[in-house]
Amino acid sequence: MIKVLVPTFDEFNKYSFIEHKTVEIKDKPDSEDQDKISKLLPGIPQGYISEGLWKELIEKKQLSIMHFYDERQNRKRFKNYYLTIL
C-alpha cells in the first residue's frame, strides 16, 4: 500500500486550502483508488487518471491535482497543489 497526501479545500470559502489528508492506495492504483482521491477534491473532478500519470506519481512522488480536472474547468486555482507520496 502507498500512502498519499491529498490537499483538501473549503468549497464554500473561495476554495481555500484546509489541510492534507492521508489516503492509502494500492501499489498498482485502479478506479477505486481514483475515487478515494476524487472524493476529497473540491468541485467536480473528472476522476480519471491515465496509467502514465499514476507511474509519474509513483516515480516522482508528486502529481498536480490539476490532472483530475478537465481543461475547460477553472482549474488554475489548484495550480500549486499536489498529491504527494509519503
Secondary structure as UniProt FT lines:
FT   STRAND          2..10
FT   TURN            11..15
FT   STRAND          16..25
FT   HELIX           31..38
FT   TURN            39..40
FT   HELIX           51..60
FT   STRAND          62..64
FT   HELIX           65..68
FT   TURN            71..72
FT   HELIX           76..78
FT   TURN            79..80
FT   STRAND          82..85
//
